[in-house]
Every structure is written in C-alpha cells, then in structure tokens.
Amino acid sequence: MTREIYVGLMSGTSLDGVDAVLADFDGGKPRLLANAFVAFDAALRRELLALNSPGADEIGRAALAGNELAGLYAAAVAEVLAASNTPKTEVRAIGCHGQTVRHRPERGYTTQIGNAALLAERTGICVVADFRSRDVAAGGQGAPLAPAFHASVFADAAEDRVAINLGGIANLTFLPRRGGVTGFDSGPGNCLLDLWAARHLGTAHDERGGWAGAGRPIAELLERMLQDPYFAAAPPKSTGRDLFNEAWLQRCLKGNENPREVQATLLELTARSLANAIARHCPGARRLIVCGGGVKNDALMRRLAEIAAPAVLEKSDRHGIEPQLVEAAAFAWLAKQALDGEPGNLPSATGARAARVLGAIYPG
C-alpha cells in the first residue's frame, strides 16, 4: 500500500526563505515528521521583490530566479528527508507553492515561479505545483487556498473559530459551528512592517515588534490607510505586493512623519484591518487560531488580542501544528488532494464557479 507521506514547500510574501515539512496523512490529519527552513540570500530576495514590478528582461530574470528557487526547494526536501531518515521512495509527492511574483486575478492571472520540472529532476519525486491558476481559470481569485486545509485541521463543532495567517499578507478563515467555511485576505500582514524596518533599521524585520511597540500610531495616517477601497470590498478577495507595496505606503505618507510612529501605525493597520474583517464577516467567533511568521511579533499579537477581545487569541501549536509550518503543511495536503483527484479550492473563499482539482503534476 502506498504510504500517505508528502512534502510541503512554502515560500511566501515575506521573502525570507522556504519552509518545508514532511507530513504523514495516514491517519487523516497530518502528522509532521520533520521540518526545515532554507533562507533566501539578500540578492535573491532583492530580485524576487524586483520581479513584483515590470522591468528589463523580466522574463529571463524570472526564469533564472525560478531555477535558483528550485535548487533551494530541493535542498529543503533533502533536509526534511534526512532529518526523518525517510527514503524518497516513501514520499508520494511534493506540494510546491512556488514564489508569487504577480497576483492579478482581476486580469485573469496569477504567477508563481520555481521551476517544478527542475525540482522533480533534482529530487526524483513527483511534484505538484501551479495550484492557483486553475482556480483563477474557474473565475476565482486563486487565493486564499489554505481555508479548506484550515477547516480540516482547526474546525470544531463546539464553537465558531477563525484561523488567521500572519504572513506578508494577512488572511483569515471563518470556521463556524454551522454553515459554510469562508476565507479571504484581510490586507497587509508583515510586508509593510518589514519594508519600513529594512529602510530605517537596516534589518529584515522589527524584532518582536519592539520598535513599533515603543511608538504611538498616527491617527490621521491610519485613517488614510484604512480608506483604501480594498478594506471595504466584500469577499471573496485576495491581494499582495501588487497593491500593498512601497508606492502604496508613500502615497499615504506626507513625508514629515516620525519613522517609529509610522511603524507603530503599520502595526495598528495590520491588527485593525484583521479585527475589522473578523467583526464584519465572522460573527460570533470565539477563538482566533494564529499561524505564520507574524506570531513572532509580540507587539502585534498583543494588539490583536486587545482589539479582538472577547475572542480568545492563541497560536496554532495549541492545535497541533507549529505556526511557521501551517502553510507548508497546507501545500502538502493540496498535493495529496491533487493526486487523489479531490478538490483543493473552496469556492466560498476564492470565488471560483465550483470546486476544482488544483495543480499541475510533474512525475518524479
């Protein structure tokens, strides 16, 4: 009998690197056997960020960056197999999200690079990739894709819950006791916070939110930010760096703001836009289960807990999966769905016409 062991690979909007998990689905819900993280170097991070915007020779540059990513993905796969002493012959498939460089579902496309064919060659393992494009072809946003997985691991018939992913972009999944599961991107998560920290602190991020936590939000600036039409738009909806980027931030600034207070405002924007979305679209939610890199931002977690009260805020490890590994586990699950011929999208979250089997398959 074929074992239900999959590798999940996720490199997201934060552009810090690739998270990998080795997940055993023999019991239904995933049991994580090993995990690894392979960091992006500064040059690759700059190139991936640059590819979010039109530029010279962008097709060639994207292809080369995709090849480099495939090498890093292969290294992450090797690490999780070695850590668990699992031979590659026991792995049914790798679920590889790839790196999003453009996300324009309103124009009919979303683009993730990572050269899945090269990854299959490097590992000798079947690779499932390009999960988002079929949902877009079916009229959907192509995102978020995690809600169906969140429902399988975090839902509880005893209470209404919300699963929150604090990545570069923040997204949420409403898991009601009764009724359908829904989900959408609420707005920026860490992407603007990291951008501002890099500019003013010279670091990849604001460690534990200490810089933002020592400042006070600028009320007028926060109000201008929250006036962006995206926040008022009804779901299903998704977003990315195509909208929430440096140019967007510069349009909101007057130019004379204190940098620390801007950082505090950006933190408040992430927390407030999430809390507003929960209040508007997740009535009765009593528990917020948080995952993603943003859980390391203590100031953000404290603020979100304050404004989301009386709902209880807790990290996803209380429910069996480390916060940093939830999205990688989701793409392991999506690979399993693809090979089993089962849908991977949730039309109530993406807006697709119907459920679809997602992903292109590259045999090992």
KOLLOLO-864766 format. One record per residue: residue number from 1; x, y, z of N, C-alpha, C in turn. Coordinates in steps of 0.1 Angstrom, whole numbers. Layout:
// KOLLOLO-864766
ATOM  resi   n_c1   n_c2   n_c3  ca_c1  ca_c2  ca_c3   c_c1   c_c2   c_c3
ATOM   NUM      X      Y      Z      X      Y      Z      X      Y      Z
...
END
This chain:
// KOLLOLO-864766
ATOM  resi   n_c1   n_c2   n_c3  ca_c1  ca_c2  ca_c3   c_c1   c_c2   c_c3
ATOM     1      9    -12      0      0      0      0      9     13      0
ATOM     2      5     22     -8     13     35     -9     11     43      4
ATOM     3     23     47     10     22     55     22     17     69     18
ATOM     4     10     75     28      5     89     25     14     99     31
ATOM     5     26     99     26     37    109     31     39    119     20
ATOM     6     39    131     23     41    142     14     50    153     19
ATOM     7     57    160     10     65    171     14     57    184     10
ATOM     8     56    193     19     50    206     16     60    217     16
ATOM     9     61    226      6     70    237      4     63    250      3
ATOM    10     67    260     11     60    273     10     71    284     11
ATOM    11     71    292      1     78    305      2     69    316     -1
ATOM    12     67    325      9     56    335      8     60    349      6
ATOM    13     50    358      8     52    372      6     63    378     14
ATOM    14     67    372     25     77    378     34     91    377     28
ATOM    15     93    368     18    105    367     11    117    364     20
ATOM    16    115    356     30    126    353     39    132    339     36
ATOM    17    125    330     30    130    317     26    119    307     24
ATOM    18    123    295     24    113    284     21    111    275     34
ATOM    19     99    273     38     96    264     48     92    250     42
ATOM    20     97    239     48     94    226     43     90    217     54
ATOM    21     80    209     52     75    199     61     74    186     54
ATOM    22     76    175     62     73    162     58     61    157     66
ATOM    23     50    155     59     37    152     66     32    138     62
ATOM    24     28    131     73     22    118     71      7    119     73
ATOM    25     -1    116     63    -15    117     63    -22    103     65
ATOM    26    -15     93     69    -20     80     71    -32     80     80
ATOM    27    -32     89     90    -43     90    100    -54    100     96
ATOM    28    -53    106     84    -63    116     81    -57    130     83
ATOM    29    -56    135     95    -50    147     98    -34    146     97
ATOM    30    -27    156     93    -13    155     91     -5    153    104
ATOM    31      4    144    104     14    142    115     27    147    109
ATOM    32     33    157    114     45    163    109     57    155    114
ATOM    33     65    149    104     76    141    108     89    149    109
ATOM    34     90    159    101    102    168    101     99    181     95
ATOM    35    108    191     97    106    204     90    120    210     88
ATOM    36    121    219     79    133    226     76    130    240     71
ATOM    37    140    248     72    139    262     67    152    265     59
ATOM    38    151    269     47    162    273     39    160    288     36
ATOM    39    170    296     40    168    311     39    172    315     25
ATOM    40    166    326     20    169    333      8    181    342     11
ATOM    41    191    343      2    201    353      4    196    367      0
ATOM    42    204    377      3    199    391      1    197    393    -14
ATOM    43    206    388    -23    205    390    -37    192    384    -43
ATOM    44    189    372    -39    176    366    -43    164    373    -38
ATOM    45    165    377    -26    154    385    -20    151    398    -28
ATOM    46    162    405    -31    161    417    -39    155    414    -53
ATOM    47    159    403    -59    154    400    -73    140    396    -72
ATOM    48    136    388    -63    121    384    -62    113    396    -59
ATOM    49    117    406    -51    110    418    -48    109    426    -61
ATOM    50    120    427    -68    120    435    -81    111    429    -91
ATOM    51    109    416    -91    101    409   -101     86    412    -99
ATOM    52     83    418    -87     69    422    -85     64    433    -93
ATOM    53     74    440   -100     71    451   -108     77    449   -122
ATOM    54     72    455   -133     78    454   -146     92    459   -146
ATOM    55    100    453   -154    114    457   -155    121    451   -167
ATOM    56    133    454   -170    141    450   -181    143    435   -180
ATOM    57    141    428   -191    144    413   -193    137    405   -181
ATOM    58    125    409   -178    119    403   -166    116    388   -169
ATOM    59    113    384   -182    110    370   -184    123    362   -182
ATOM    60    134    366   -187    147    359   -185    150    358   -170
ATOM    61    149    370   -163    152    371   -149    143    362   -141
ATOM    62    131    361   -144    121    353   -137    125    338   -139
ATOM    63    129    334   -151    133    320   -153    145    316   -145
ATOM    64    155    325   -145    167    322   -137    164    322   -122
ATOM    65    156    331   -118    152    331   -103    144    318   -100
ATOM    66    136    314   -109    129    301   -107    138    289   -106
ATOM    67    148    289   -115    158    278   -114    165    279   -100
ATOM    68    169    290    -96    176    291    -83    166    287    -71
ATOM    69    154    291    -72    144    286    -62    143    271    -62
ATOM    70    143    265    -74    142    250    -75    153    243    -68
ATOM    71    165    249    -68    177    244    -61    175    245    -46
ATOM    72    169    256    -42    167    258    -27    155    249    -23
ATOM    73    145    247    -31    134    238    -27    140    223    -26
ATOM    74    149    220    -35    154    206    -35    163    204    -22
ATOM    75    170    215    -18    178    214     -6    169    212      6
ATOM    76    158    219      6    148    218     17    142    204     18
ATOM    77    139    198      6    134    185      6    144    175     12
ATOM    78    157    176      7    168    168     12    169    169     27
ATOM    79    167    181     33    169    183     47    158    175     55
ATOM    80    145    177     50    134    170     58    135    155     57
ATOM    81    140    150     45    141    135     44    152    130     53
ATOM    82    163    138     53    175    133     62    171    134     76
ATOM    83    164    145     80    160    147     94    151    136    100
ATOM    84    143    130     91    134    119     95    138    106     91
ATOM    85    150    105     84    155     92     79    145     85     70
ATOM    86    139     93     61    128     88     52    134     87     38
ATOM    87    134     75     32    138     74     18    128     81      9
ATOM    88    134     87     -2    125     94    -11    114     85    -17
ATOM    89    117     72    -18    107     63    -24     94     62    -16
ATOM    90     95     67     -3     83     66      5     74     79      4
ATOM    91     79     89     -3     72    102     -5     64    101    -17
ATOM    92     51    103    -16     42    102    -27     43    114    -36
ATOM    93     45    126    -30     46    138    -39     51    150    -30
ATOM    94     56    160    -37     60    173    -31     49    183    -36
ATOM    95     43    190    -26     34    201    -29     42    214    -29
ATOM    96     44    220    -40     53    232    -40     45    244    -45
ATOM    97     43    254    -35     36    266    -38     42    274    -49
ATOM    98     56    275    -49     63    284    -57     63    298    -51
ATOM    99     70    307    -58     71    321    -53     62    330    -61
ATOM   100     53    337    -55     44    346    -62     52    358    -66
ATOM   101     52    362    -79     58    374    -83     47    384    -89
ATOM   102     36    379    -93     25    388    -97     12    381    -93
ATOM   103      3    389    -88    -11    383    -84    -21    393    -89
ATOM   104    -27    390   -101    -37    399   -107    -49    392   -111
ATOM   105    -56    385   -102    -68    377   -106    -78    386   -113
ATOM   106    -79    399   -110    -89    407   -117    -86    408   -132
ATOM   107    -73    405   -136    -69    405   -150    -68    391   -155
ATOM   108    -71    381   -147    -72    367   -152    -59    359   -150
ATOM   109    -50    364   -141    -38    356   -140    -31    358   -126
ATOM   110    -24    348   -122    -15    348   -110     -3    340   -114
ATOM   111      9    345   -110     22    339   -114     30    335   -102
ATOM   112     33    322   -102     43    317    -92     54    310    -99
ATOM   113     67    314    -96     78    308   -102     85    298    -93
ATOM   114     93    289    -98    100    279    -90    104    267    -98
ATOM   115    101    266   -111    105    255   -120    103    241   -114
ATOM   116     90    237   -113     86    225   -108     93    213   -115
ATOM   117     94    214   -128    101    203   -136    115    201   -131
ATOM   118    122    212   -129    136    210   -124    136    205   -110
ATOM   119    126    208   -102    126    203    -88    123    188    -89
ATOM   120    115    183    -98    112    169    -99    125    162   -104
ATOM   121    133    168   -113    145    162   -117    155    162   -106
ATOM   122    156    172    -98    166    173    -87    163    163    -76
ATOM   123    150    160    -74    146    152    -62    143    137    -66
ATOM   124    139    135    -79    133    122    -83    120    119    -76
ATOM   125    113    129    -72    100    128    -65     89    135    -73
ATOM   126     77    130    -74     66    137    -81     64    150    -74
ATOM   127     62    160    -83     60    174    -78     46    179    -83
ATOM   128     38    184    -74     26    191    -77     28    206    -75
ATOM   129     25    214    -85     27    228    -84     17    236    -92
ATOM   130     18    249    -93      9    257   -100     -6    255    -95
ATOM   131     -8    256    -82    -21    253    -77    -31    264    -79
ATOM   132    -27    276    -81    -36    288    -81    -43    290    -95
ATOM   133    -36    286   -106    -41    291   -119    -54    284   -122
ATOM   134    -57    272   -118    -70    265   -122    -81    273   -115
ATOM   135    -79    277   -103    -90    284    -96    -93    297   -103
ATOM   136    -82    304   -107    -84    317   -115    -91    314   -128
ATOM   137    -87    303   -135    -94    300   -147   -109    297   -145
ATOM   138   -113    292   -133   -127    290   -130   -133    302   -124
ATOM   139   -127    314   -126   -134    326   -122   -130    330   -108
ATOM   140   -121    323   -101   -117    327    -87   -105    336    -86
ATOM   141   -102    339    -74    -91    347    -71    -78    340    -71
ATOM   142    -79    326    -70    -67    318    -68    -61    319    -54
ATOM   143    -68    326    -45    -63    327    -32    -75    332    -23
ATOM   144    -75    330    -10    -65    321     -4    -69    306     -6
ATOM   145    -59    298     -6    -61    283     -8    -60    276      5
ATOM   146    -56    282     16    -55    275     29    -68    272     35
ATOM   147    -79    279     33    -91    277     41    -96    262     41
ATOM   148    -96    255     30   -100    241     30    -92    233     40
ATOM   149    -79    236     40    -70    229     49    -72    233     63
ATOM   150    -74    246     66    -78    251     79    -90    243     84
ATOM   151   -100    242     76   -112    235     80   -109    221     84
ATOM   152   -100    214     77    -97    200     80    -90    198     93
ATOM   153    -82    209     98    -74    207    110    -78    215    122
ATOM   154    -85    226    120    -88    236    131   -103    237    134
ATOM   155   -112    232    126   -126    234    129   -130    226    141
ATOM   156   -141    231    148   -146    224    159   -161    226    160
ATOM   157   -168    215    161   -183    216    161   -188    223    173
ATOM   158   -180    226    183   -185    232    196   -184    247    196
ATOM   159   -176    253    187   -175    268    187   -172    273    174
ATOM   160   -175    286    172   -171    293    160   -157    298    161
ATOM   161   -149    295    151   -134    299    152   -130    306    139
ATOM   162   -119    313    141   -112    319    129    -98    315    129
ATOM   163    -93    310    118    -79    307    116    -72    319    109
ATOM   164    -62    324    114    -55    336    109    -41    333    105
ATOM   165    -37    336     93    -23    335     88    -17    349     87
ATOM   166     -7    351     96      0    364     96     13    362     88
ATOM   167     12    362     74     23    362     66     26    376     61
ATOM   168     32    377     49     34    390     44     21    397     42
ATOM   169     11    390     37     -3    394     36    -10    386     47
ATOM   170    -20    392     53    -28    385     64    -40    379     57
ATOM   171    -44    367     60    -56    362     56    -63    354     67
ATOM   172    -76    352     66    -83    345     76    -93    335     70
ATOM   173    -97    326     79   -107    316     75   -117    315     86
ATOM   174   -130    317     83   -140    316     93   -145    302     93
ATOM   175   -145    296    105   -148    282    107   -160    281    117
ATOM   176   -172    283    112   -184    284    120   -188    270    124
ATOM   177   -195    269    136   -200    256    140   -210    251    130
ATOM   178   -218    259    125   -228    256    115   -227    265    103
ATOM   179   -229    260     91   -228    268     79   -214    266     72
ATOM   180   -213    273     61   -201    271     53   -189    279     57
ATOM   181   -177    273     54   -164    279     57   -162    290     46
ATOM   182   -156    301     51   -153    312     41   -139    317     45
ATOM   183   -133    324     36   -119    329     39   -115    340     29
ATOM   184   -106    349     32   -102    359     23    -89    366     29
ATOM   185    -82    374     21    -71    382     25    -77    395     32
ATOM   186    -72    398     44    -77    410     51    -69    422     47
ATOM   187    -57    420     43    -48    432     39    -34    429     43
ATOM   188    -26    439     45    -12    436     48    -10    429     61
ATOM   189      0    420     62      4    413     74     17    419     78
ATOM   190     28    413     74     41    417     77     48    425     67
ATOM   191     43    426     54     51    431     43     54    445     45
ATOM   192     45    454     49     48    468     50     57    470     63
ATOM   193     54    463     73     62    464     86     77    460     82
ATOM   194     79    450     75     93    446     71     99    456     62
ATOM   195     92    461     53     97    471     44    102    483     51
ATOM   196     94    488     61     98    500     68    109    497     78
ATOM   197    110    486     84    121    482     92    134    481     85
ATOM   198    133    475     73    145    474     64    151    488     61
ATOM   199    142    497     58    146    510     54    152    518     66
ATOM   200    146    517     78    150    526     89    159    519    100
ATOM   201    158    506    100    166    498    110    177    491    103
ATOM   202    176    488     90    186    480     83    185    466     86
ATOM   203    174    461     91    172    447     95    160    442     86
ATOM   204    159    428     86    149    422     78    135    424     84
ATOM   205    135    426     97    122    428    103    124    436    117
ATOM   206    113    440    123    113    447    136    112    436    146
ATOM   207    123    432    152    124    421    161    114    422    172
ATOM   208    105    412    172     94    410    182     85    423    183
ATOM   209     86    431    172     78    444    172     82    454    182
ATOM   210     94    453    187     99    462    198     99    477    193
ATOM   211    103    479    181    104    493    176     90    499    175
ATOM   212     81    491    169     67    496    167     61    498    181
ATOM   213     63    488    190     57    488    203     61    500    211
ATOM   214     72    506    208     77    518    216     72    531    210
ATOM   215     64    530    199     59    542    193     43    543    194
ATOM   216     38    554    190     23    556    190     18    558    176
ATOM   217      7    551    173      2    552    159     -3    566    156
ATOM   218     -1    570    144     -6    583    139    -20    582    134
ATOM   219    -29    587    141    -43    585    139    -47    589    124
ATOM   220    -42    601    120    -46    606    107    -40    597     96
ATOM   221    -28    592     98    -22    583     88    -30    570     87
ATOM   222    -33    565     99    -40    552     99    -54    553     92
ATOM   223    -61    565     94    -73    567     88    -72    567     72
ATOM   224    -61    574     68    -59    574     53    -56    560     48
ATOM   225    -49    552     55    -46    539     50    -59    530     50
ATOM   226    -67    532     60    -79    524     61    -90    528     51
ATOM   227    -88    539     44    -97    544     34    -95    537     21
ATOM   228    -84    529     20    -82    522      7    -94    513      4
ATOM   229    -99    513     -8   -111    505    -11   -110    491     -9
ATOM   230    -98    485     -8    -97    471     -6   -103    466      7
ATOM   231   -101    475     18   -106    471     31   -122    470     31
ATOM   232   -128    478     24   -143    478     23   -149    469     14
ATOM   233   -141    463      4   -146    454     -6   -151    441      1
ATOM   234   -161    436     -5   -167    423      1   -159    412     -4
ATOM   235   -157    401      4   -151    389     -1   -160    382    -10
ATOM   236   -155    373    -18   -141    368    -19   -132    379    -24
ATOM   237   -120    379    -19   -110    389    -23    -96    384    -19
ATOM   238    -86    388    -26    -72    385    -23    -64    396    -28
ATOM   239    -52    397    -22    -43    408    -25    -28    404    -23
ATOM   240    -19    413    -25     -5    410    -24      3    423    -26
ATOM   241     16    421    -29     25    432    -31     21    440    -43
ATOM   242     13    435    -52      9    443    -63      1    455    -59
ATOM   243     -5    455    -47    -12    466    -41     -5    472    -29
ATOM   244     -2    464    -19      4    469     -7     19    468     -8
ATOM   245     25    479    -13     39    479    -16     44    493    -12
ATOM   246     57    496    -15     63    508    -11     56    520    -18
ATOM   247     52    519    -30     45    530    -37     32    533    -29
ATOM   248     24    523    -25     12    525    -18     15    532     -5
ATOM   249     25    528      2     28    534     15     32    549     13
ATOM   250     40    552      3     45    565      0     33    575     -3
ATOM   251     23    569    -10     11    577    -13      3    581      0
ATOM   252      4    573     10     -3    576     23      5    585     32
ATOM   253     18    586     30     26    595     38     27    609     34
ATOM   254     28    618     43     30    632     39     45    635     38
ATOM   255     54    627     45     68    629     44     75    634     56
ATOM   256     68    639     66     74    645     78     71    637     90
ATOM   257     66    624     88     62    616    100     75    610    106
ATOM   258     74    608    119     84    601    127     84    587    123
ATOM   259     96    581    119     97    567    114     91    557    124
ATOM   260     94    559    137     89    549    146     74    550    147
ATOM   261     68    562    146     54    563    147     47    557    134
ATOM   262     54    558    123     49    551    111     49    536    113
ATOM   263     60    531    119     60    516    122     49    512    131
ATOM   264     46    520    141     35    518    150     22    518    143
ATOM   265     21    527    133      8    528    126      6    516    116
ATOM   266     17    512    111     16    500    102     12    488    110
ATOM   267     17    486    122     13    475    131     -2    476    134
ATOM   268     -6    488    137    -20    491    140    -29    488    128
ATOM   269    -24    491    116    -31    488    104    -33    473    102
ATOM   270    -23    465    104    -25    450    103    -35    445    113
ATOM   271    -33    450    126    -42    445    136    -56    450    134
ATOM   272    -58    462    131    -71    468    129    -79    463    117
ATOM   273    -72    461    106    -79    456     94    -83    441     96
ATOM   274    -75    434    104    -79    420    107    -91    420    116
ATOM   275    -90    428    127   -101    428    137   -114    433    130
ATOM   276   -113    443    121   -125    448    114   -131    437    105
ATOM   277   -122    430     99   -127    419     90   -134    408     98
ATOM   278   -129    405    109   -135    395    118   -148    399    123
ATOM   279   -149    412    127   -162    417    132   -172    418    122
ATOM   280   -168    421    109   -178    422     98   -182    409     92
ATOM   281   -173    400     91   -175    388     83   -175    375     91
ATOM   282   -171    375    104   -170    363    112   -178    364    125
ATOM   283   -191    366    124   -199    369    136   -199    357    145
ATOM   284   -197    361    158   -198    350    168   -185    343    171
ATOM   285   -174    346    164   -161    339    165   -157    340    180
ATOM   286   -153    329    186   -149    329    200   -134    325    201
ATOM   287   -128    320    191   -114    316    192   -107    320    179
ATOM   288    -95    326    180    -87    330    169    -74    322    170
ATOM   289    -72    314    160    -60    305    159    -51    311    149
ATOM   290    -39    315    154    -30    323    146    -18    315    142
ATOM   291    -14    316    129     -2    310    124      6    320    115
ATOM   292     17    316    110     25    325    102     36    332    110
ATOM   293     45    338    102     57    344    108     53    356    118
ATOM   294     41    362    116     37    373    124     35    369    139
ATOM   295     34    357    142     32    353    156     45    356    164
ATOM   296     56    358    157     68    362    165     68    377    168
ATOM   297     59    384    163     58    399    166     49    400    178
ATOM   298     56    401    190     48    401    203     39    413    203
ATOM   299     44    425    198     36    437    199     23    435    190
ATOM   300     24    429    179     13    427    170      3    417    177
ATOM   301      8    407    182      0    397    189     -8    403    201
ATOM   302     -1    411    208     -8    418    220    -19    427    215
ATOM   303    -16    435    205    -26    444    200    -38    437    194
ATOM   304    -35    427    186    -46    419    180    -55    413    191
ATOM   305    -49    408    201    -56    402    213    -65    412    219
ATOM   306    -60    425    221    -67    435    227    -80    439    219
ATOM   307    -78    441    206    -90    446    199    -99    435    194
ATOM   308    -95    423    195   -104    412    191   -111    406    203
ATOM   309   -108    411    215   -115    406    227   -130    408    225
ATOM   310   -138    399    230   -135    388    240   -131    375    234
ATOM   311   -129    375    220   -124    362    214   -111    359    220
ATOM   312   -108    346    222    -95    342    227    -85    340    215
ATOM   313    -73    346    217    -63    345    207    -52    335    211
ATOM   314    -49    325    203    -39    316    206    -32    311    194
ATOM   315    -19    306    196    -11    302    184    -15    288    180
ATOM   316    -13    285    168    -17    272    162    -11    260    168
ATOM   317      1    261    175      7    250    181     -2    244    192
ATOM   318    -11    252    197    -21    247    207    -30    237    200
ATOM   319    -30    237    187    -39    228    179    -31    218    171
ATOM   320    -19    216    174    -11    206    168     -1    209    157
ATOM   321     -1    221    152      9    225    141     16    238    145
ATOM   322     29    238    144     37    250    147     33    261    138
ATOM   323     32    273    143     27    284    134     34    286    121
ATOM   324     47    285    121     55    287    109     53    276     99
ATOM   325     47    265    103     46    253     94     32    251     88
ATOM   326     23    259     92      9    256     88      7    257     72
ATOM   327     13    267     66     11    269     52     19    258     44
ATOM   328     30    254     49     38    244     42     29    231     43
ATOM   329     24    228     55     15    216     56      3    217     47
ATOM   330     -2    229     45    -14    231     36    -10    226     22
ATOM   331      2    229     17      5    226      4      9    211      2
ATOM   332     13    205     13     14    190     13      0    184     11
ATOM   333     -9    190     19    -23    185     18    -29    187      4
ATOM   334    -26    199     -2    -31    202    -16    -25    192    -26
ATOM   335    -12    188    -24     -6    178    -33    -14    165    -32
ATOM   336    -17    161    -19    -25    149    -17    -39    150    -24
ATOM   337    -45    161    -22    -58    163    -29    -57    161    -44
ATOM   338    -46    167    -50    -45    166    -64    -43    151    -69
ATOM   339    -34    144    -62    -32    130    -66    -44    121    -63
ATOM   340    -52    125    -54    -64    117    -51    -76    121    -60
ATOM   341    -73    132    -68    -84    136    -77    -95    144    -69
ATOM   342    -92    150    -58   -101    157    -49    -99    172    -50
ATOM   343   -110    180    -49   -108    194    -50    -99    200    -39
ATOM   344    -92    211    -42    -84    218    -33    -88    232    -29
ATOM   345    -97    237    -38   -101    251    -35   -114    251    -27
ATOM   346   -118    262    -22   -130    264    -15   -137    276    -22
ATOM   347   -147    273    -31   -153    284    -38   -158    296    -30
ATOM   348   -163    293    -18   -167    304     -9   -156    313     -5
ATOM   349   -144    308     -6   -132    317     -2   -126    323    -15
ATOM   350   -125    316    -26   -118    322    -37   -128    328    -47
ATOM   351   -140    324    -47   -150    330    -57   -150    322    -70
ATOM   352   -144    310    -70   -145    302    -82   -159    297    -85
ATOM   353   -162    293    -97   -175    289   -100   -179    276    -93
ATOM   354   -169    268    -90   -171    255    -84   -158    249    -79
ATOM   355   -159    239    -71   -147    232    -66   -139    226    -78
ATOM   356   -126    227    -77   -117    222    -87   -105    214    -81
ATOM   357   -101    204    -88    -88    197    -85    -77    207    -90
ATOM   358    -68    210    -81    -58    220    -84    -44    214    -86
ATOM   359    -36    220    -94    -22    217    -95    -18    210   -108
ATOM   360     -6    213   -113      0    206   -124     10    195   -118
ATOM   361     10    183   -124     17    172   -118     29    169   -127
ATOM   362     41    169   -121     54    166   -127     59    153   -121
ATOM   363     57    142   -128     62    129   -122     77    129   -119
ATOM   364     80    122   -108     94    121   -104    102    111   -113
END
